Amino acid sequence: MDIASLNAAERYAAFKPATEPKPNTGAGFQNLARDFAETLRAGEETATTAMTGGADPHALVQALAQTELAVEAAVTVRDRVVEAYQEILRMPV
């Protein structure tokens, strides 16, 4: 084994931890999905309570606005992901 390949192996070993994936990379998306589902559930619960006369109209409007904002954000993220995927498909191989 010559010196150049030995140096390359040492440098590769030194930089290998920098390229390894982090263990909790997907935790952010899991939290976002959980928060989205919780917002939808809270909106449905408030709407059901308002239909039976248990919630005031202001709380209903606020819950529906939060739900609408969450859905619009999810649709925007989905559109960006689809757009990025289509852009990758258009790349020449």
C-alpha positions in Angstrom: 0.0 0.0 0.0 1.5 3.3 -1.0 1.4 6.6 1.0 -1.2 8.3 -1.2 -3.8 5.5 -0.7 -3.0 5.4 3.0 -3.6 9.2 3.3 -6.9 8.8 1.3 -8.1 6.1 3.7 -7.2 8.1 6.7 -9.0 11.2 5.4 -12.1 9.1 4.4 -12.2 7.7 7.9 -11.9 11.2 9.4 -14.8 12.6 7.3 -17.1 9.6 7.3 -19.1 10.8 10.5 -19.9 14.1 8.7 -21.8 12.2 5.9 -23.7 9.8 8.2 -27.4 10.5 8.6 -28.6 12.0 11.8 -30.8 9.7 13.9 -33.9 11.9 14.3 -34.0 13.5 10.8 -37.7 12.6 10.3 -38.9 13.7 13.7 -39.7 17.2 12.4 -42.1 15.8 9.8 -43.7 13.5 12.4 -44.3 16.5 14.7 -45.8 18.5 11.8 -48.1 15.7 10.8 -49.2 15.2 14.5 -49.8 18.9 14.9 -51.8 19.0 11.6 -54.0 16.1 12.7 -54.5 17.7 16.1 -55.6 21.0 14.5 -58.1 19.1 12.3 -59.4 17.1 15.3 -59.8 20.3 17.4 -61.7 22.0 14.6 -64.0 19.1 14.1 -64.6 18.9 17.9 -65.4 22.7 18.1 -67.7 22.4 15.1 -69.6 19.5 16.7 -69.9 21.4 20.0 -71.1 24.5 18.2 -73.8 22.5 16.4 -75.2 21.3 19.7 -75.1 24.8 21.1 -72.1 24.2 23.5 -69.6 26.6 21.8 -69.9 30.3 21.0 -69.7 31.4 17.4 -66.4 33.2 17.9 -64.7 29.9 19.0 -66.1 28.1 15.9 -64.9 30.8 13.5 -61.4 30.7 15.2 -61.2 26.9 15.0 -62.3 26.9 11.3 -59.8 29.6 10.5 -57.0 27.6 12.1 -58.1 24.5 10.3 -58.2 26.3 6.9 -54.8 27.7 7.5 -53.4 24.2 8.3 -55.0 22.7 5.2 -53.7 25.5 3.0 -50.2 25.0 4.4 -50.3 21.3 3.8 -51.5 21.8 0.2 -48.7 24.3 -0.3 -46.1 21.9 1.0 -47.6 19.1 -1.2 -47.5 21.3 -4.3 -43.8 22.2 -3.6 -42.9 18.5 -3.2 -44.7 17.5 -6.4 -43.0 20.4 -8.2 -39.6 19.4 -7.0 -40.3 15.8 -8.0 -41.3 16.8 -11.5 -38.2 19.0 -11.8 -36.1 16.0 -10.9 -37.9 13.9 -13.5 -37.1 16.5 -16.2 -33.4 16.4 -15.5 -31.3 14.7 -18.2 -29.7 11.5 -17.2 
